[in-house]
Amino acid sequence: MLNSAGTLTFFGLCFVFGGVAPGFDLLFGFTGPLSLGRVLNPARAVSTP
């Protein structure tokens, strides 16, 4: 059962997404360089009375 093509494809996709997810999190996460969270917090602090 573990040698079937569908099982190997599934585990291969899990392996690929497991590698891509941390990179995506680092780039687009709250503190990542492509995140707007770092910009919006000071802007929110300035705009509040």
N, C-alpha and C positions, 0 to 999 in steps of 0.2 A: 504493500500500500504506500509506503514512503518513497518508493521508486517510480511512482506514476508521474506522468508529465504535469498533470494539474497540481499535484502537491509540490513539486519542485518549483513550478512557476509561482505558486503562492508564497513559498518561503523566499524565493528570489525577490519578489515585490516587497515583502516585509523587510528584507535586508536593505533594499534600495531606499525605501521610505524612512527606515530607521537611520540611515546615514544622511538623508536630505533634511529631516526635521530639525536636528540641532543647528545646522547651517542657516536654515530659514529663521529659526528663533533668534540666532545671533544677529542676523541682518535686519529683521523686521520686528524684533521684540521691543519691549518698553524702553530699554536702554540702548538699543542698536543704533548705528549711524543713520539708518534710513527711517527712523521712527520720528513721529511728530510729538511723542509724549514728552520729550525733553524740551521742546519749544513751547508747548502749550501750557506747561506748569508756570513758568515765569510770566507768560502773557496773561494767564488767569490771575496771578497775584497782583499784577499791575492794574488790571482792569477793575478789581474789587475796591470799593471805597473804604 
